Amino acid sequence: MRNYLSINDIDSLPDWVATARDLKKNPRQFDSLGRGKTIGLLFFNNSLRTRLSTQKAAMNLGMEVMVMNFGNEGWALEYGDGTIMDQGTSEHIKEAAQVVSQYCDIIAIRAFAGLKDREKDEAELVLNGFKKYASVPIVNMESSVGHPLQALADAITLSENEIDKKSKVVLSWAPHPKALPHAVANSFVKMMQLQDADFVITHPEGYELNPEITKGVRIEYDQNKALENADFVYVKNWCSYSDYGEILHQDGNWMMTKEKLGHAKFMHCLPVRRNVVVKDAVLDSEQSLVIEQANNRTYAAQVVLKKLLEN
C-alpha cells in the first residue's frame, strides 16, 4: 500500500480490524517501527478527534509528529497547472508537496469539501495535489468525499460489539442547522459494503448520496420502517447531493430518540449537536458507542501508519 486515501486501499478489512484490536491490547508493541521517522499532519480544516488520535497513533509507533494548520499558518496554495499566480495564492502545490516531503516520512491531510462546486470537490484538489507531487505516502484524515480513518474506526467498533446473528445496520440521516459534507457517510457506506450485514440507508427524499457509492444498497425513505429490528444505528447529517450543498428542509422528526432506537446500539462520528441530531437520552445511555468509536480512531490510524511504515 503506497497511500491510504480511501476504504478501497484496504486489502482485507477483517485482517485490518484484527490487527487494530491487537494493537489496542498493547499500543506500544511496535514503538521501534517509527523510530527516527516523522509524520506531518496538515490541517486545512478544524479537528479534535482526528488530530489527537492520529498524533497518538504516531507516538505509539515511535514517530515524531509535526502539525501545521494551513487556515492561519500556511501560505494559500495554488493547484492549477499553468496558472498565472497574480491573485490570492502565494505558493504552488508543486513546490509545497515536494518541500514537505523532505521534512516528513508520511504526510496526513485534512481538507473538507467546499460544498459550492461538486465537480471541484470530487476532484479532491488538495489530497490529489499532494499525492501527485509528494514523494512520501499520503494519509487521508478526511477529504471532500471520504473519511476512511473514521470508517475503519467504525468497523473496529462494530467488530467489538458483534452479535451472534447477522447484524442489521442502519445509516440514518438527521437534521442539522448547517450544510454538512458527504465524506463520513460515503466512507461508512463503502465500509459496510465489505461487511456481511443487512445494511440499510434511510433519509428523506432528495437527500440521496452519490448513486455510484450507494449502488446496490437498500434505501428506505420511511425512517421507522428502516429502523425495525436494527442492531446498530449510525446517525449522520449530510446535505443534498443532487442540489449540491443545499439544505432542502429541516425535519426535526428525523432526530434520533430512545423510542426510535429501540434496543439498537447508537453510533455517531462526533461532534454531534445534542437535541438536534440526537436526544440526550440516547447519547447518555449505555446503548451509545460514540466514545468507543472516538477511542478506536487511534487504533484505526495506528494500523494504517503501521502498514505504511512496514512498506
C-alpha positions in Angstrom: 0.0 0.0 0.0 1.5 3.3 -1.1 -1.1 5.7 0.3 -4.3 5.5 2.5 -6.7 7.7 0.6 -10.0 5.7 0.8 -11.6 2.5 2.1 -10.6 1.0 -1.3 -7.0 0.9 -0.1 -7.8 -1.8 2.5 -6.9 -5.2 1.1 -8.7 -7.2 3.8 -11.0 -5.4 6.2 -11.2 -8.4 8.7 -7.4 -8.5 8.8 -7.0 -4.8 9.4 -9.7 -4.9 12.1 -8.0 -7.8 13.8 -4.6 -6.0 13.7 -6.2 -2.9 15.2 -7.8 -4.8 18.0 -4.4 -6.5 18.7 -2.7 -3.0 18.8 -5.3 -1.9 21.2 -4.3 -4.5 23.7 -0.6 -3.3 23.6 -0.4 0.0 21.7 3.4 0.3 22.2 4.3 -3.1 20.9 5.7 -1.7 17.6 7.2 1.5 19.0 10.5 0.9 17.3 8.9 0.8 13.9 8.6 4.5 13.6 11.7 5.5 15.5 13.6 8.2 13.6 10.5 8.8 11.3 8.4 11.9 11.2 4.7 12.4 10.2 3.4 15.8 9.2 -0.2 16.5 9.9 -1.6 19.2 7.6 -4.9 20.7 8.6 -6.9 22.8 6.1 -9.9 22.4 8.4 -10.6 22.1 12.1 -10.2 18.9 14.1 -10.4 17.4 17.5 -10.5 13.5 17.3 -8.7 13.3 14.0 -5.7 15.4 15.1 -5.3 13.9 18.6 -5.9 10.3 17.6 -3.6 10.4 14.6 -0.9 12.1 16.7 -1.4 9.5 19.5 -1.2 6.7 16.9 2.1 8.0 15.5 3.5 8.4 19.0 2.5 4.8 19.8 4.7 3.7 16.9 7.6 5.8 18.0 7.2 8.6 15.4 7.9 12.3 15.8 4.9 14.5 14.9 4.7 17.9 13.2 1.4 19.8 12.9 0.5 22.7 10.7 -2.8 24.5 10.4 -3.0 25.9 6.9 -6.0 28.0 7.7 -4.0 30.6 9.7 -0.3 29.4 9.4 0.4 28.3 5.9 0.5 30.1 2.5 -2.6 29.9 0.4 -1.8 27.1 -2.1 -2.5 27.1 -5.9 -3.4 23.8 -7.5 -4.0 24.6 -11.2 -1.4 23.8 -13.8 -0.2 26.8 -15.9 -1.9 29.3 -13.6 -0.7 32.9 -13.6 -0.5 33.4 -9.8 -1.3 37.1 -9.7 -4.3 36.7 -7.4 -4.7 35.4 -3.8 -2.5 32.3 -3.8 1.2 32.5 -2.8 2.6 29.0 -3.3 2.0 26.2 -5.7 1.3 22.7 -4.7 4.2 21.5 -6.8 6.8 23.1 -4.5 4.8 22.8 -1.3 4.4 19.0 -1.6 8.0 18.4 -2.5 9.2 20.6 0.3 7.1 18.9 3.0 8.2 15.5 1.6 11.8 16.5 2.6 10.7 17.1 6.2 8.4 14.1 6.6 8.3 10.4 6.0 4.4 10.4 5.9 2.1 13.3 5.2 -1.5 13.3 6.6 -4.0 15.8 5.2 -7.4 17.1 6.3 -9.3 19.2 3.7 -13.1 19.4 3.6 -15.5 19.9 0.8 -16.4 23.5 0.0 -20.0 22.4 -0.9 -20.2 25.0 -3.6 -18.9 23.2 -6.7 -19.5 19.4 -6.8 -17.1 18.8 -9.6 -14.3 20.7 -7.9 -14.9 18.9 -4.6 -14.9 15.5 -6.3 -11.6 16.3 -8.0 -10.0 16.4 -4.4 -7.6 19.1 -5.4 -5.7 19.2 -2.1 -5.5 15.4 -1.5 -4.6 14.6 -5.1 -2.2 17.5 -5.4 -0.1 16.1 -2.5 -0.5 12.6 -3.9 0.8 13.8 -7.3 3.8 15.8 -6.2 4.8 14.4 -2.8 7.5 11.7 -2.7 6.2 10.1 0.6 3.0 8.3 1.5 -0.2 10.3 1.9 -2.9 9.6 4.5 -6.5 11.0 4.2 -7.6 12.5 7.5 -10.9 13.5 5.8 -11.2 14.9 2.4 -14.1 16.3 0.3 -15.7 12.9 -0.4 -14.2 10.5 2.1 -13.2 9.9 5.7 -11.6 6.4 5.7 -10.0 6.7 9.1 -13.4 7.2 10.7 -14.9 4.3 8.7 -12.1 2.0 9.8 -12.7 3.0 13.4 -16.4 2.3 12.9 -15.5 -1.2 11.6 -13.5 -1.9 14.7 -16.4 -0.7 16.9 -18.8 -3.0 15.1 -16.5 -5.9 15.5 -16.1 -5.3 19.2 -19.8 -5.3 19.6 -20.7 -8.1 17.2 -23.7 -10.2 18.0 -24.5 -13.9 17.4 -26.6 -13.3 14.3 -26.2 -11.3 11.1 -26.4 -7.7 12.1 -28.8 -5.2 10.8 -27.0 -1.8 10.4 -28.9 1.4 9.6 -27.3 4.6 8.4 -29.9 7.3 9.2 -29.8 11.0 8.0 -30.6 13.5 10.8 -31.4 17.2 10.7 -28.7 19.8 11.2 -28.6 23.7 11.0 -25.6 23.7 8.7 -25.0 22.0 5.3 -22.5 19.2 6.0 -20.3 17.2 3.6 -20.9 13.6 2.5 -17.4 12.3 3.5 -18.3 10.3 6.6 -21.5 8.8 5.1 -19.7 7.9 1.9 -16.9 6.0 3.6 -19.3 4.3 6.0 -21.3 3.1 3.1 -18.2 1.8 1.3 -17.0 0.1 4.6 -20.4 -1.6 5.1 -20.3 -3.0 1.5 -17.3 -5.0 2.7 -19.3 -6.4 5.7 -21.6 -9.4 5.9 -24.6 -7.4 7.3 -28.1 -6.3 6.5 -27.4 -2.7 5.6 -30.0 0.0 5.0 -29.7 3.7 4.4 -32.6 5.9 5.4 -33.2 9.6 4.6 -35.8 12.0 3.3 -36.3 12.1 -0.4 -33.9 14.5 -2.0 -31.0 13.6 0.3 -29.7 10.7 -1.7 -25.9 10.2 -1.6 -23.8 9.8 -4.7 -25.6 6.9 -6.6 -22.3 5.5 -7.7 -21.4 4.9 -4.0 -24.8 3.6 -2.8 -25.3 1.3 -5.8 -26.8 -2.0 -4.7 -27.6 -0.7 -1.2 -31.2 -0.7 0.1 -32.5 2.9 0.6 -35.7 3.4 2.7 -37.4 6.8 2.9 -39.5 5.7 5.9 -37.2 6.0 8.9 -39.4 4.0 11.2 -39.6 1.1 8.7 -35.8 1.2 8.2 -35.2 1.1 12.0 -37.3 -2.1 12.5 -35.1 -4.8 14.2 -31.9 -2.7 13.9 -28.9 -3.8 15.8 -26.8 -0.7 15.1 -27.9 2.7 14.1 -25.4 5.2 12.7 -26.8 8.7 12.6 -25.3 11.4 10.4 -26.4 14.6 8.6 -25.4 15.3 5.0 -26.5 18.0 2.6 -28.2 17.3 -0.8 -26.1 15.7 -3.5 -28.4 16.4 -6.4 -28.9 20.0 -5.3 -25.3 20.1 -4.2 -24.6 21.7 -0.9 -28.2 22.7 -0.2 -30.3 22.1 2.9 -33.6 21.1 1.3 -35.6 21.2 4.6 -35.2 20.8 8.3 -37.4 17.9 9.5 -37.0 17.6 13.3 -38.9 14.3 13.2 -35.7 12.7 11.9 -33.9 13.3 15.1 -32.9 10.1 16.9 -34.8 9.3 20.1 -34.8 6.4 22.5 -38.1 5.3 21.2 -36.9 5.0 17.6 -33.6 3.4 18.6 -35.3 0.6 20.4 -32.6 -2.0 21.5 -30.1 -1.0 18.9 -26.6 0.4 19.6 -26.1 4.1 18.7 -23.2 5.3 16.6 -22.0 8.8 15.5 -18.6 10.1 14.4 -18.8 13.2 16.6 -19.0 16.1 17.1 -22.8 16.0 17.4 -25.4 18.6 18.2 -27.4 17.4 21.2 -31.2 17.5 20.9 -31.0 18.4 17.2 -29.3 15.3 15.7 -29.9 13.0 18.7 -31.6 13.3 22.1 -29.6 13.5 25.3 -31.3 10.3 26.4 -29.7 8.4 23.6 -26.2 9.9 23.8 -26.1 9.4 27.6 -27.4 5.8 27.5 -25.5 2.5 27.7 -26.5 1.9 24.1 -24.3 4.8 22.9 -21.0 3.7 21.3 -19.8 7.2 20.4 -17.0 7.3 23.0 -15.8 3.8 21.9 -15.8 5.0 18.3 -13.7 8.0 19.3 -11.2 5.8 21.1 -10.9 3.5 18.2 -9.9 6.4 16.0 -6.4 6.0 17.5 -6.1 2.3 16.5 -7.6 2.9 13.1 -4.9 5.4 12.4 -2.2 3.2 14.0 -2.9 0.2 11.8 -2.7 2.5 8.7 0.6 4.0 9.8 2.0 0.6 10.7 1.3 -0.7 7.3 2.8 2.3 5.6 5.9 2.1 7.7 6.3 -1.6 7.0 6.2 -0.9 3.3 
